[in-house]
């Protein structure tokens, strides 16, 4: 049984994080700092701020990030070769404006040492505001109530609002509040929060490293009566940034204030003599503007305009706008599972993270960690295309369109990258910010050519779900054509007993198996890419001859190309082993020895941090679902029997070292009938960050896993599938769930799905009537609604254990079982250097 199936029903530390359906609540300080800084981060897709305290310390890593704002640096390969990525890109930790330090009797408030009589911090997902309330007994015995708020605006993406309210409950005292903007780029506590330098934590490739040069060069400073601004430029990428803050203070005591600015910091200090019962409130509005090239003085003007509007409209206006914005988001998005407050909280927290990552990404992609941390250097991966775009297409089509438009803007650089790798068409970078390949390790990076098919899948899904023909004609068809060209050029025909189209020298989603021939996932997705490109051209020619002719001329498409794509797709080789009755992950995967995960100690995971890649590559062991992911994304290519056989083989040798894996395993476990496994894997995805199951949430939220939670609920337990615009349902409601409810938007119609044990109900909320299918039965969704009775919830196979291939007779020539990755004696100390660590276990 996979180790991911050992997750408790609610693994969250409820003493610190009590359950609440609409709020994430911290009942008392004391949890791992990096973990809660990520959990309480606020973001809108453009601007993100980690959940660090207003006092500025104690912290694990400060972090304020702006989507796409990055520094570049030269990648120094130990042994370089033609076509290797040359320039790295790293998201920049921009100046921190969250600091509002409080001093009472000149004693600073520091949570780590403060005598607190009361404490609560919450992130309310209905309005996106983090609130903190505490009562502090000072060293002099005075009692002070401190309340603060922090909000990153969804409606004004350049804006963040903060406030600090101080009330003297007992005693009189001089009080000082120092509100700051501070460039932390050269501060020691930023190691791990942005840049290029020395790796930590066993050289964990998932973490960001520290810059070895000063990144933000001060350009200018400005201060007025209530406002202060700073301007910067990055040293290498030459991007520009301006940040400005304006304060408004009021209360029932006299307040003196002063603004000072330096080249890389600004301070607005408020001084008051507070008496018992008095209250002071300080409101802070902050604006960030960035550019690839515009002079900082232009950005100063933009900051002024943003802050002017806040001065005119007031903070309450933007708080109400935020509430209204999120009310609409939850109307389109909220997934409700009755019966468990903690589970419902976790579902909503994950969905809210998707809003924080994508809502206002306007013109940029969605980083793997969103804007909650610097993990993976702020890069965009395939995660967005496969795990996030489908969620956006079915709930927030405008957001999906913005994300895909960013991909289409990278097409010219993708063409350049294809030429660099001697291919026709376009090859999208495996990891990037500015469109250039930034993956220094090609075996698990550039070799993942499936990125092209993933991008094409996202465009096709958006077109099918939304019916946005105009966007598809202007952007989607170009992407489909250029990626199809790459596949037709990369693959080749092999003529043995029959002709088949092969793709060699690639890496699939499973990064524990690299540079192989005929990776099943890659071939299946490339097949779909080729088919959809040919179909798109035919459809365009039928609908709009003029646009079709212009596109053919622009891209120099020959009549033979669509025919070639259809032929390649029809002849695509999908490796299969008849003796085991399964699809092979690649041509030679089953020739490898099987890694016995059941005998690998917990401290050896994730394998990538404890074994050299050459060790891992010799074994049948998966970092994440590969074949199983293909079964989900392209389910129409496989029979029910094939899906079950493939799942039963690959599931037990999947480590789940990637957070992308559990949600996919949950979906397919539900489909093939392993209901207990489906729930176990769902919990492993649902709580990956709230319970820090991968021990790296401090680096940022796992955004793709959050998207996968929605997929597991809607596609897994809701049983929804889409195939070229056809929407079908085959539900798999868990036995102990009373009901499952979720909204979907399809081609201009929004409807709600309500699933119970013996029925599924559809309610049309907006738009024209819509046709769907439920287990082969056509259903028309109208304003009156529609109900379909369900005879059962599908097969249940949980009476059978999933058994690793190591225990089902995969024998070596000497008669021993395939080798285990641990010594034979499980009680002996586990010695990484032991010579017999990989010897076979004798029967």
Rosetta blueprint (number, residue, H / E / L):
1 X L
2 X L
3 X H
4 X H
5 X H
6 X H
7 X L
8 X L
9 X L
10 X L
11 X L
12 X L
13 X L
14 X L
15 X L
16 X L
17 X L
18 X L
19 X L
20 X L
21 X L
22 X L
23 X E
24 X E
25 X E
26 X E
27 X L
28 X L
29 X L
30 X L
31 X L
32 X L
33 X H
34 X H
35 X H
36 X H
37 X H
38 X H
39 X H
40 X L
41 X L
42 X E
43 X E
44 X L
45 X L
46 X L
47 X E
48 X E
49 X E
50 X L
51 X L
52 X L
53 X L
54 X L
55 X L
56 X L
57 X L
58 X L
59 X L
60 X L
61 X L
62 X L
63 X L
64 X E
65 X E
66 X E
67 X E
68 X E
69 X E
70 X E
71 X E
72 X E
73 X E
74 X E
75 X L
76 X L
77 X L
78 X L
79 X L
80 X L
81 X L
82 X L
83 X L
84 X L
85 X L
86 X L
87 X E
88 X E
89 X E
90 X E
91 X E
92 X E
93 X E
94 X L
95 X L
96 X E
97 X L
98 X L
99 X L
100 X E
101 X E
102 X E
103 X E
104 X E
105 X L
106 X L
107 X E
108 X E
109 X L
110 X L
111 X L
112 X L
113 X L
114 X L
115 X E
116 X E
117 X E
118 X E
119 X E
120 X E
121 X E
122 X E
123 X E
124 X E
125 X L
126 X L
127 X L
128 X L
129 X E
130 X E
131 X E
132 X E
133 X E
134 X E
135 X E
136 X E
137 X E
138 X L
139 X L
140 X L
141 X L
142 X L
143 X E
144 X E
145 X E
146 X E
147 X E
148 X E
149 X E
150 X E
151 X E
152 X E
153 X L
154 X L
155 X L
156 X L
157 X L
158 X L
159 X E
160 X E
161 X E
162 X E
163 X E
164 X E
165 X E
166 X E
167 X E
168 X E
169 X E
170 X E
171 X L
172 X L
173 X E
174 X E
175 X E
176 X E
177 X E
178 X E
179 X E
180 X E
181 X E
182 X E
183 X L
184 X L
185 X L
186 X L
187 X L
188 X H
189 X H
190 X H
191 X L
192 X L
193 X L
194 X L
195 X L
196 X L
197 X L
198 X L
199 X L
200 X L
201 X L
202 X L
203 X L
204 X L
205 X L
206 X L
207 X L
208 X L
209 X L
210 X L
211 X L
212 X L
213 X L
214 X L
215 X L
216 X E
217 X E
218 X E
219 X E
220 X E
221 X E
222 X E
223 X E
224 X L
225 X L
226 X L
227 X E
228 X E
229 X E
230 X E
231 X E
232 X E
233 X E
234 X E
235 X L
236 X L
237 X L
238 X L
239 X L
240 X E
241 X E
242 X E
243 X E
244 X E
245 X E
246 X E
247 X E
248 X E
249 X E
250 X E
251 X E
252 X L
253 X L
254 X L
255 X E
256 X E
257 X E
258 X E
259 X E
260 X E
261 X E
262 X E
263 X L
264 X L
265 X E
266 X E
267 X E
268 X E
269 X E
270 X E
271 X E
272 X E
273 X E
274 X E
275 X L
276 X L
277 X L
278 X L
279 X E
280 X E
281 X E
282 X E
283 X E
284 X E
285 X E
286 X E
287 X E
288 X E
289 X E
290 X E
291 X E
292 X L
293 X L
294 X L
295 X L
296 X H
297 X H
298 X H
299 X H
300 X H
301 X H
302 X H
303 X H
304 X H
305 X H
306 X H
307 X H
308 X H
309 X H
310 X H
311 X H
312 X H
313 X H
314 X L
315 X H
316 X H
317 X H
318 X H
319 X H
320 X H
321 X H
322 X H
323 X H
324 X H
325 X H
326 X H
327 X H
328 X H
329 X H
330 X H
331 X H
332 X H
333 X H
334 X L
335 X L
336 X E
337 X E
338 X L
339 X L
340 X L
341 X H
342 X H
343 X H
344 X H
345 X H
346 X H
347 X H
348 X H
349 X H
350 X H
351 X H
352 X H
353 X H
354 X H
355 X H
356 X H
357 X H
358 X H
359 X L
360 X L
361 X L
362 X L
363 X L
364 X L
365 X L
366 X L
367 X L
368 X L
369 X L
370 X L
371 X L
372 X L
373 X L
374 X L
375 X H
376 X H
377 X H
378 X H
379 X L
380 X E
381 X L
382 X L
383 X H
384 X H
385 X H
386 X H
387 X H
388 X H
389 X H
390 X H
391 X H
392 X H
393 X H
394 X H
395 X H
396 X L
397 X H
398 X H
399 X H
400 X H
401 X H
402 X H
403 X H
404 X H
405 X H
406 X H
407 X H
408 X H
409 X H
410 X L
411 X H
412 X H
413 X H
414 X H
415 X H
416 X H
417 X H
418 X H
419 X H
420 X H
421 X L
422 X L
423 X L
424 X L
425 X L
426 X L
427 X L
428 X L
429 X L
430 X L
431 X L
432 X E
433 X L
434 X L
435 X L
436 X L
437 X L
438 X L
439 X L
440 X L
441 X L
442 X H
443 X H
444 X H
445 X L
446 X L
447 X L
448 X L
449 X L
450 X H
451 X H
452 X H
453 X H
454 X H
455 X H
456 X H
457 X H
458 X H
459 X H
460 X H
461 X H
462 X H
463 X H
464 X H
465 X H
466 X H
467 X L
468 X L
469 X H
470 X H
471 X H
472 X H
473 X H
474 X H
475 X H
476 X H
477 X H
478 X H
479 X H
480 X H
481 X H
482 X H
483 X H
484 X H
485 X H
486 X H
487 X H
488 X H
489 X H
490 X H
491 X L
492 X E
493 X E
494 X E
495 X E
496 X L
497 X L
498 X L
499 X E
500 X E
501 X E
502 X E
503 X L
504 X L
505 X L
506 X E
507 X L
508 X L
509 X L
510 X L
511 X L
512 X L
513 X L
514 X L
515 X L
516 X E
517 X L
518 X L
519 X L
520 X H
521 X H
522 X H
523 X H
524 X H
525 X H
526 X H
527 X H
528 X H
529 X H
530 X H
531 X H
532 X H
533 X H
534 X H
535 X H
536 X H
537 X H
538 X H
539 X H
540 X H
541 X H
542 X H
543 X H
544 X L
545 X H
546 X H
547 X H
548 X H
549 X H
550 X H
551 X H
552 X H
553 X H
554 X H
555 X H
556 X L
557 X L
558 X L
559 X H
560 X H
561 X H
562 X H
563 X H
564 X H
565 X H
566 X H
567 X H
568 X H
569 X H
570 X H
571 X L
572 X E
573 X L
574 X L
575 X L
576 X E
577 X E
578 X L
579 X L
580 X L
581 X L
582 X E
583 X E
584 X L
585 X L
586 X L
587 X L
588 X L
589 X H
590 X H
591 X H
592 X L
593 X E
594 X E
595 X L
596 X L
597 X H
598 X H
599 X H
600 X L
601 X L
602 X H
603 X H
604 X H
605 X L
606 X L
607 X H
608 X H
609 X H
610 X L
611 X L
612 X L
613 X H
614 X H
615 X H
616 X H
617 X H
618 X L
619 X E
620 X E
621 X L
622 X E
623 X L
624 X L
625 X L
626 X L
627 X H
628 X H
629 X H
630 X H
631 X H
632 X H
633 X H
634 X L
635 X H
636 X H
637 X H
638 X L
639 X L
640 X H
641 X H
642 X H
643 X H
644 X H
645 X H
646 X H
647 X H
648 X H
649 X H
650 X H
651 X H
652 X H
653 X H
654 X E
655 X L
656 X L
657 X L
658 X L
659 X L
660 X L
661 X H
662 X H
663 X H
664 X H
665 X H
666 X H
667 X H
668 X H
669 X H
670 X H
671 X H
672 X H
673 X L
674 X L
675 X H
676 X H
677 X H
678 X H
679 X H
680 X H
681 X H
682 X H
683 X H
684 X H
685 X H
686 X H
687 X L
688 X L
689 X L
690 X L
691 X L
692 X L
693 X L
694 X L
695 X L
696 X L
697 X H
698 X H
699 X H
700 X L
701 X L
702 X L
703 X H
704 X H
705 X H
706 X H
707 X H
708 X H
709 X H
710 X H
711 X H
712 X H
713 X H
714 X H
715 X H
716 X H
717 X H
718 X L
719 X L
720 X E
721 X E
722 X E
723 X E
724 X L
725 X L
726 X E
727 X E
728 X E
729 X E
730 X L
731 X L
732 X L
733 X L
734 X L
735 X L
736 X L
737 X L
738 X L
739 X L
740 X E
741 X E
742 X E
743 X E
744 X E
745 X E
746 X E
747 X L
748 X L
749 X E
750 X E
751 X E
752 X E
753 X E
754 X E
755 X E
756 X E
757 X L
758 X L
759 X E
760 X E
761 X E
762 X E
763 X E
764 X E
765 X E
766 X E
767 X L
768 X L
769 X L
770 X E
771 X E
772 X E
773 X E
774 X E
775 X L
776 X L
777 X E
778 X E
779 X E
780 X E
781 X E
782 X L
783 X L
784 X L
785 X L
786 X E
787 X E
788 X E
789 X E
790 X L
791 X L
792 X L
793 X L
794 X L
795 X L
796 X L
797 X L
798 X L
799 X L
800 X L
801 X L
802 X L
803 X L
804 X L
805 X H
806 X H
807 X H
808 X L
809 X L
810 X L
811 X E
812 X L
813 X L
814 X L
815 X L
816 X L
817 X E
818 X L
819 X L
820 X L
821 X L
822 X L
823 X L
824 X L
825 X L
826 X L
827 X L
828 X L
829 X L
830 X L
831 X L
832 X L
833 X L
834 X L
835 X L
836 X L
837 X L
838 X L
839 X L
840 X L
841 X L
842 X L
843 X L
